[in-house]
Amino acid sequence: MRIDAHCDTAVKLLELPTLRQIPQGHLDYCRLRGRVDVQFFAIFIDAREFSQEVLPRAMTVLERFLVDMQNNSDLIEPLLWREQLSAQGPVKALIAAEGGELLQGRPEILRLLFRLGLRSLGLTWNYANALGAGAAAEDGDLTPFGCEVIAEMNKLGMVADGAHLAEKSFWSLLRESSKPPIVSHTACAGLWPHRRNLNDGQLKALGERGGVAGIAFARSFLAERAAFDDIVRHIDYGVKKAGIEHIGIGADLDGTDLPLDTSGVEDWPKLAAALSRLGYGDDAVDKIMGGNFLRVLRDNLPSRSDNVF
């Protein structure tokens, strides 16, 4: 199973009528088919620009995305339950939110969003909010509300995502979450010291907690003049630090500038081939390309029979 833990394509529905085909974008429903089996779709509203409208705009994106999936059910369907992970059929879309500002400091909004299909939450974007400190902060930790949200996510069956956390907040996420967390889109600070990348200690600790780091296709995370081979280089480095069970792909398509000779979701087969040439066997390639995130989803997502409320 192929799983990509982050894209920003859903937000395009504020401007486009459908995501079925977007030739100018990095992915669309048609191009996902046959390449990716589970795609995380993030809902991101910049709280700096829309401070009073984060929740309404996020709800607009969510409603349009749910309608668009219903209108294109031959290609895509929302991933809500653990049982769907073993089902055949359309691409599964896991709905995520990037930045806890949309919760408005109220846990009942998290529960409502869960009922509407949300299955992952990135606690912060780059800046501090009511849940904790983001990656732009030199210092800062999770707040008591952030810890409460993690506990509620664990109870409901949502994946906790530390992709944009400050380092102290990251360590608190590992401590507070009873289920394996993820860092959906990042890279390795040991190769390129970007503030969004994980250092060797973070990679090792995330692996020890059973979590997974998704290596992004983001040019600025990889190298000064990043090319496709730099994605492979960061994957290989991450495996050496976190372990083969704890590195995946979080490409960040439609949310970043891509490396040279990289175009989008079309590069998934190319990535698998590059890992094979580097000496990774079929089982290892399968883990990196989706198997590791599949394990985390099985550990986190609710069953249809769960009574979470």
C-alpha positions, 0 to 999 in steps of 0.5 A, a space after each residue: 500500500 502506498 501512503 502519502 502523509 501530506 498534501 495541500 491540494 484540498 485548499 484549492 477548492 476555495 478557487 476550483 470547482 473540483 480536484 478531479 483533474 488539475 493539470 497545473 497542480 502536483 496531484 489530482 484524483 485521476 493522477 493519484 489512481 494507481 500511484 497512491 492508495 491513501 492520501 492525507 489531505 490537509 486543511 490549512 488556513 493561515 491564521 495570520 491572514 485570516 485570524 477571525 475566519 480560520 474556523 469558517 474558512 476551514 469548514 468551507 474547505 471541508 464541506 466542499 471537499 466532502 461534496 467533491 469526493 461524493 461527486 467523484 466517488 469512482 476515484 476517491 472516498 474519505 478514510 474514516 475507519 480502520 476497516 477501510 485500510 484492507 478494502 479495495 476500491 477508490 483512493 482513500 482520502 484521510 482528512 487532516 487539519 494543519 494548525 489547531 487554531 481552528 479549534 478556537 480553544 474548545 475541545 468540543 470543536 475537535 469532537 465535531 470535526 471528528 464526526 465530520 471526518 477529520 482523522 488527523 490534526 497538526 497541533 500547530 503551523 509554524 507559530 504559537 497557538 493555544 495548543 503550543 509553540 510552532 517551529 518558528 519559536 526558539 523556545 516554547 512547549 505544549 500548553 495544558 490545552 494542547 495536552 488535553 487535545 492530544 488525549 482527546 485525539 487518542 480517545 477518538 481515533 485521530 492521528 497526532 501530527 507534530 510536523 510544525 512543532 517547536 522542539 520542546 513541543 515535539 518532546 511533549 507530544 512524544 510524552 503525552 500521546 498514548 498512540 504512535 504520533 507522526 511528523 507528516 512532512 519533514 526531512 533530516 536536519 543532519 543533512 540540511 539544518 532547516 527549522 522544520 527538519 528533525 535532528 538525529 535525536 528526534 528521529 531516533 526518539 520518534 522511532 522508539 515511540 513507534 511513530 513515523 516521519 514523512 520525508 517531504 519533497 519540499 525543496 527548501 527542506 532538502 538542500 540549497 539546490 535540491 534535486 530529486 536524488 536529495 529526497 532519496 538521500 534524506 529517506 536513506 539518512 532517516 532510515 539510518 537514524 530512526 529505523 526502517 520501520 519509522 520513515 515514510 513519505 509526506 510529500 507536501 505536494 501543492 504546498 511547496 516548491 519541488 526539487 529539480 526534475 520532480 513534478 508531483 505524484 507522477 514521481 512515486 514509481 520513480 522514487 520506488 525505483 531509486 530506493 531499489 537501486 540504492 539497495 533497499 529490498 522490496 519489503 523495505 521499499 514497501 515499508 517506506 512507501 506506505 507500510 509504516 504509515 499503514 501501521 500507524 493508521 491501524 494503531 490510531 484510527 477507530 473501528 466502525 464498532 468503537 463507541 468513542 463518545 
